Amino acid sequence: MSPYDPSAFPPFAVTVDLVVLTVRRHALCALVVRRGEPPFQGRWALPGGFVRDDEDLATAAARELAEETGLCADDPASPAPGNGAHLEQLATYGDPRRDPRMRVVSVAHLVLAPDLPAPRAGGDANGARWASVADLLGREDRDRENPAGRAGEEAEALAFDHAVILADGVERARSKIEYSSLATAFCPPEFTVGELRRVYEAVWGVALDPRNFHRKVTGTPGFLVPSGGTTTRQGGRPAQLFRAGGATVLNPPMLRPEV
């Protein structure tokens, strides 16, 4: 057997890109940063950056999230609900032409967080903001077979292949809240059924019947647990407060209405 020769293989860089989603003013929003350096200087992009030699992917993703936005990710080893953002690996993107500088493979991560203040920019970013997913991707689903063509027609197209990554992250979130309790990651530690319903409506882009929704979520074992309190923060009569239960898989699932 021939000895392994590392020089026989072309080198390439690895980055992490972050699809950070939240619900603001009843709309699904994504975090974008304005690039301060070439390539695509001045264009909006997903937060992210290169993985360091001494980092694993999750550590790099959490570091980039904090450096570029000031947001913190939950520590999977010691989760603290309400103190951070849910972070999970999304997909890997390796088109040889996705970065004009060199061959770069990106491992994208999905981040879900409750409504948060305006983020701060850091690293090589000149600005950071929450932007409506509908505005970033267009009112219709992006044409996945010709994303470059669509991007050329948009006034503020995202840098690199970030529109494709964002679309994948949004679809992951839409599908995961069907069969998991992940929708509660968009909520504060204590929330009402109405607030949770508006999360589903924002992520799915549909209107849901309040009575049917209440019956489903309160009747799903382990989904919600009454906190013992009430709130009038949305006006009207006091509404019961809940917190996320221990269930991670919903049975029966919360299926998306057909649009």
CORDACOR-V43705 format. One record per backbone hydrogen bond with DSSP energy under -1.0 kcal/mol. NH is the residue of the N-H (numbers start at 1). CO is the residue of the C=O. If there is no record, write none. Layout:
nh	co
NH	CO
NH	CO
This chain:
nh	co
8	5
9	6
13	103
15	105
16	49
18	47
19	109
21	111
22	29
24	27
27	24
29	22
30	131
31	20
32	129
33	45
34	127
35	43
36	124
42	35
43	40
45	33
49	16
51	14
55	52
60	56
61	57
62	58
63	59
64	60
65	61
66	62
67	63
68	64
69	65
70	66
71	65
74	85
78	75
83	80
85	72
86	112
88	110
90	108
93	106
98	95
105	13
106	93
107	15
108	91
109	17
110	88
111	19
112	86
113	21
120	69
125	122
126	34
129	32
131	30
133	28
136	132
137	133
138	134
144	142
146	143
150	146
151	147
152	148
153	150
154	151
159	44
162	159
165	161
166	162
167	163
168	164
169	165
170	166
171	167
172	168
173	169
174	170
175	171
176	172
177	173
178	175
180	176
184	181
185	182
186	183
187	184
191	242
196	192
197	193
198	194
199	195
200	196
201	197
202	198
203	199
204	200
205	201
213	209
214	210
215	211
216	212
217	213
218	214
219	215
223	220
225	243
227	241
231	239
235	232
239	231
241	229
242	191
243	225
245	223
247	222
250	179
254	178
255	253
